[in-house]
Amino acid sequence: MIIPLQLRRQLRLKQFLEAHSLKLEILRSGLDECIRLEKSLILRYLIMSTRPRRIHNGFYLQFVLST
């Protein structure tokens, strides 16, 4: 089965965010510096991902900044 490129990107982003949101949950216990580092990694990933879609800029960015 051939998975379209757009779907592969979405799956990769979903897996990335799930892994990092788990880390954020663990680090949220007062380690603000680590949380800022995690956020910057996610933001860098979103910015660097080719042709960011509206959902990246809207929902995912909102998700990152609200954590």
Chimera marker file (.cmm) of the C-alpha trace (Angstrom):
<marker_set name="trace">
<marker id="1" x="0.000" y="0.000" z="0.000" r="1" g="1" b="0" radius="0.5"/>
<marker id="2" x="1.328" y="3.410" z="-0.982" r="1" g="1" b="0" radius="0.5"/>
<marker id="3" x="0.699" y="6.133" z="1.585" r="1" g="1" b="0" radius="0.5"/>
<marker id="4" x="0.338" y="9.640" z="0.095" r="1" g="1" b="0" radius="0.5"/>
<marker id="5" x="3.043" y="12.121" z="1.083" r="1" g="1" b="0" radius="0.5"/>
<marker id="6" x="0.606" y="14.487" z="2.815" r="1" g="1" b="0" radius="0.5"/>
<marker id="7" x="-0.752" y="11.661" z="4.959" r="1" g="1" b="0" radius="0.5"/>
<marker id="8" x="2.783" y="10.493" z="5.809" r="1" g="1" b="0" radius="0.5"/>
<marker id="9" x="3.639" y="14.018" z="6.950" r="1" g="1" b="0" radius="0.5"/>
<marker id="10" x="0.508" y="14.196" z="9.100" r="1" g="1" b="0" radius="0.5"/>
<marker id="11" x="1.272" y="10.827" z="10.683" r="1" g="1" b="0" radius="0.5"/>
<marker id="12" x="4.877" y="11.838" z="11.346" r="1" g="1" b="0" radius="0.5"/>
<marker id="13" x="3.761" y="15.113" z="12.927" r="1" g="1" b="0" radius="0.5"/>
<marker id="14" x="1.140" y="13.287" z="15.018" r="1" g="1" b="0" radius="0.5"/>
<marker id="15" x="3.712" y="10.776" z="16.297" r="1" g="1" b="0" radius="0.5"/>
<marker id="16" x="6.186" y="13.577" z="17.001" r="1" g="1" b="0" radius="0.5"/>
<marker id="17" x="3.651" y="15.601" z="18.968" r="1" g="1" b="0" radius="0.5"/>
<marker id="18" x="2.414" y="12.579" z="20.913" r="1" g="1" b="0" radius="0.5"/>
<marker id="19" x="5.957" y="11.699" z="21.971" r="1" g="1" b="0" radius="0.5"/>
<marker id="20" x="6.708" y="15.279" z="22.952" r="1" g="1" b="0" radius="0.5"/>
<marker id="21" x="3.403" y="15.891" z="24.727" r="1" g="1" b="0" radius="0.5"/>
<marker id="22" x="4.206" y="12.866" z="26.887" r="1" g="1" b="0" radius="0.5"/>
<marker id="23" x="7.587" y="14.417" z="27.697" r="1" g="1" b="0" radius="0.5"/>
<marker id="24" x="5.887" y="17.741" z="28.406" r="1" g="1" b="0" radius="0.5"/>
<marker id="25" x="3.532" y="16.044" z="30.861" r="1" g="1" b="0" radius="0.5"/>
<marker id="26" x="6.503" y="14.528" z="32.696" r="1" g="1" b="0" radius="0.5"/>
<marker id="27" x="8.499" y="17.746" z="32.689" r="1" g="1" b="0" radius="0.5"/>
<marker id="28" x="5.591" y="19.993" z="33.658" r="1" g="1" b="0" radius="0.5"/>
<marker id="29" x="6.193" y="19.240" z="37.343" r="1" g="1" b="0" radius="0.5"/>
<marker id="30" x="8.092" y="22.510" z="37.791" r="1" g="1" b="0" radius="0.5"/>
<marker id="31" x="10.987" y="22.227" z="35.345" r="1" g="1" b="0" radius="0.5"/>
<marker id="32" x="10.056" y="25.336" z="33.370" r="1" g="1" b="0" radius="0.5"/>
<marker id="33" x="13.381" y="25.521" z="31.534" r="1" g="1" b="0" radius="0.5"/>
<marker id="34" x="12.963" y="21.985" z="30.177" r="1" g="1" b="0" radius="0.5"/>
<marker id="35" x="9.409" y="22.738" z="29.091" r="1" g="1" b="0" radius="0.5"/>
<marker id="36" x="10.593" y="25.836" z="27.226" r="1" g="1" b="0" radius="0.5"/>
<marker id="37" x="13.229" y="23.716" z="25.514" r="1" g="1" b="0" radius="0.5"/>
<marker id="38" x="10.624" y="21.124" z="24.497" r="1" g="1" b="0" radius="0.5"/>
<marker id="39" x="8.350" y="23.853" z="23.130" r="1" g="1" b="0" radius="0.5"/>
<marker id="40" x="11.155" y="25.332" z="21.068" r="1" g="1" b="0" radius="0.5"/>
<marker id="41" x="11.911" y="21.889" z="19.603" r="1" g="1" b="0" radius="0.5"/>
<marker id="42" x="8.283" y="21.463" z="18.549" r="1" g="1" b="0" radius="0.5"/>
<marker id="43" x="8.106" y="24.997" z="17.173" r="1" g="1" b="0" radius="0.5"/>
<marker id="44" x="11.321" y="24.454" z="15.217" r="1" g="1" b="0" radius="0.5"/>
<marker id="45" x="9.898" y="21.204" z="13.818" r="1" g="1" b="0" radius="0.5"/>
<marker id="46" x="6.682" y="22.944" z="12.771" r="1" g="1" b="0" radius="0.5"/>
<marker id="47" x="8.543" y="25.854" z="11.191" r="1" g="1" b="0" radius="0.5"/>
<marker id="48" x="10.955" y="23.571" z="9.351" r="1" g="1" b="0" radius="0.5"/>
<marker id="49" x="8.277" y="21.136" z="8.135" r="1" g="1" b="0" radius="0.5"/>
<marker id="50" x="7.799" y="21.706" z="4.441" r="1" g="1" b="0" radius="0.5"/>
<marker id="51" x="4.893" y="23.954" z="3.507" r="1" g="1" b="0" radius="0.5"/>
<marker id="52" x="3.230" y="24.158" z="6.943" r="1" g="1" b="0" radius="0.5"/>
<marker id="53" x="-0.516" y="23.733" z="6.596" r="1" g="1" b="0" radius="0.5"/>
<marker id="54" x="-3.142" y="25.844" z="8.288" r="1" g="1" b="0" radius="0.5"/>
<marker id="55" x="-3.727" y="23.077" z="10.853" r="1" g="1" b="0" radius="0.5"/>
<marker id="56" x="-0.049" y="23.248" z="11.846" r="1" g="1" b="0" radius="0.5"/>
<marker id="57" x="-0.156" y="27.004" z="12.287" r="1" g="1" b="0" radius="0.5"/>
<marker id="58" x="-3.513" y="26.984" z="14.041" r="1" g="1" b="0" radius="0.5"/>
<marker id="59" x="-4.270" y="23.957" z="16.172" r="1" g="1" b="0" radius="0.5"/>
<marker id="60" x="-0.794" y="22.507" z="16.717" r="1" g="1" b="0" radius="0.5"/>
<marker id="61" x="0.819" y="25.859" z="17.398" r="1" g="1" b="0" radius="0.5"/>
<marker id="62" x="-1.998" y="26.662" z="19.816" r="1" g="1" b="0" radius="0.5"/>
<marker id="63" x="-1.443" y="23.249" z="21.423" r="1" g="1" b="0" radius="0.5"/>
<marker id="64" x="2.270" y="23.933" z="21.827" r="1" g="1" b="0" radius="0.5"/>
<marker id="65" x="1.826" y="27.404" z="23.287" r="1" g="1" b="0" radius="0.5"/>
<marker id="66" x="-0.969" y="26.366" z="25.655" r="1" g="1" b="0" radius="0.5"/>
<marker id="67" x="1.081" y="23.623" z="27.336" r="1" g="1" b="0" radius="0.5"/>
<link id1="1" id2="2" r="1" g="1" b="0" radius="0.2"/>
<link id1="2" id2="3" r="1" g="1" b="0" radius="0.2"/>
<link id1="3" id2="4" r="1" g="1" b="0" radius="0.2"/>
<link id1="4" id2="5" r="1" g="1" b="0" radius="0.2"/>
<link id1="5" id2="6" r="1" g="1" b="0" radius="0.2"/>
<link id1="6" id2="7" r="1" g="1" b="0" radius="0.2"/>
<link id1="7" id2="8" r="1" g="1" b="0" radius="0.2"/>
<link id1="8" id2="9" r="1" g="1" b="0" radius="0.2"/>
<link id1="9" id2="10" r="1" g="1" b="0" radius="0.2"/>
<link id1="10" id2="11" r="1" g="1" b="0" radius="0.2"/>
<link id1="11" id2="12" r="1" g="1" b="0" radius="0.2"/>
<link id1="12" id2="13" r="1" g="1" b="0" radius="0.2"/>
<link id1="13" id2="14" r="1" g="1" b="0" radius="0.2"/>
<link id1="14" id2="15" r="1" g="1" b="0" radius="0.2"/>
<link id1="15" id2="16" r="1" g="1" b="0" radius="0.2"/>
<link id1="16" id2="17" r="1" g="1" b="0" radius="0.2"/>
<link id1="17" id2="18" r="1" g="1" b="0" radius="0.2"/>
<link id1="18" id2="19" r="1" g="1" b="0" radius="0.2"/>
<link id1="19" id2="20" r="1" g="1" b="0" radius="0.2"/>
<link id1="20" id2="21" r="1" g="1" b="0" radius="0.2"/>
<link id1="21" id2="22" r="1" g="1" b="0" radius="0.2"/>
<link id1="22" id2="23" r="1" g="1" b="0" radius="0.2"/>
<link id1="23" id2="24" r="1" g="1" b="0" radius="0.2"/>
<link id1="24" id2="25" r="1" g="1" b="0" radius="0.2"/>
<link id1="25" id2="26" r="1" g="1" b="0" radius="0.2"/>
<link id1="26" id2="27" r="1" g="1" b="0" radius="0.2"/>
<link id1="27" id2="28" r="1" g="1" b="0" radius="0.2"/>
<link id1="28" id2="29" r="1" g="1" b="0" radius="0.2"/>
<link id1="29" id2="30" r="1" g="1" b="0" radius="0.2"/>
<link id1="30" id2="31" r="1" g="1" b="0" radius="0.2"/>
<link id1="31" id2="32" r="1" g="1" b="0" radius="0.2"/>
<link id1="32" id2="33" r="1" g="1" b="0" radius="0.2"/>
<link id1="33" id2="34" r="1" g="1" b="0" radius="0.2"/>
<link id1="34" id2="35" r="1" g="1" b="0" radius="0.2"/>
<link id1="35" id2="36" r="1" g="1" b="0" radius="0.2"/>
<link id1="36" id2="37" r="1" g="1" b="0" radius="0.2"/>
<link id1="37" id2="38" r="1" g="1" b="0" radius="0.2"/>
<link id1="38" id2="39" r="1" g="1" b="0" radius="0.2"/>
<link id1="39" id2="40" r="1" g="1" b="0" radius="0.2"/>
<link id1="40" id2="41" r="1" g="1" b="0" radius="0.2"/>
<link id1="41" id2="42" r="1" g="1" b="0" radius="0.2"/>
<link id1="42" id2="43" r="1" g="1" b="0" radius="0.2"/>
<link id1="43" id2="44" r="1" g="1" b="0" radius="0.2"/>
<link id1="44" id2="45" r="1" g="1" b="0" radius="0.2"/>
<link id1="45" id2="46" r="1" g="1" b="0" radius="0.2"/>
<link id1="46" id2="47" r="1" g="1" b="0" radius="0.2"/>
<link id1="47" id2="48" r="1" g="1" b="0" radius="0.2"/>
<link id1="48" id2="49" r="1" g="1" b="0" radius="0.2"/>
<link id1="49" id2="50" r="1" g="1" b="0" radius="0.2"/>
<link id1="50" id2="51" r="1" g="1" b="0" radius="0.2"/>
<link id1="51" id2="52" r="1" g="1" b="0" radius="0.2"/>
<link id1="52" id2="53" r="1" g="1" b="0" radius="0.2"/>
<link id1="53" id2="54" r="1" g="1" b="0" radius="0.2"/>
<link id1="54" id2="55" r="1" g="1" b="0" radius="0.2"/>
<link id1="55" id2="56" r="1" g="1" b="0" radius="0.2"/>
<link id1="56" id2="57" r="1" g="1" b="0" radius="0.2"/>
<link id1="57" id2="58" r="1" g="1" b="0" radius="0.2"/>
<link id1="58" id2="59" r="1" g="1" b="0" radius="0.2"/>
<link id1="59" id2="60" r="1" g="1" b="0" radius="0.2"/>
<link id1="60" id2="61" r="1" g="1" b="0" radius="0.2"/>
<link id1="61" id2="62" r="1" g="1" b="0" radius="0.2"/>
<link id1="62" id2="63" r="1" g="1" b="0" radius="0.2"/>
<link id1="63" id2="64" r="1" g="1" b="0" radius="0.2"/>
<link id1="64" id2="65" r="1" g="1" b="0" radius="0.2"/>
<link id1="65" id2="66" r="1" g="1" b="0" radius="0.2"/>
<link id1="66" id2="67" r="1" g="1" b="0" radius="0.2"/>
</marker_set>
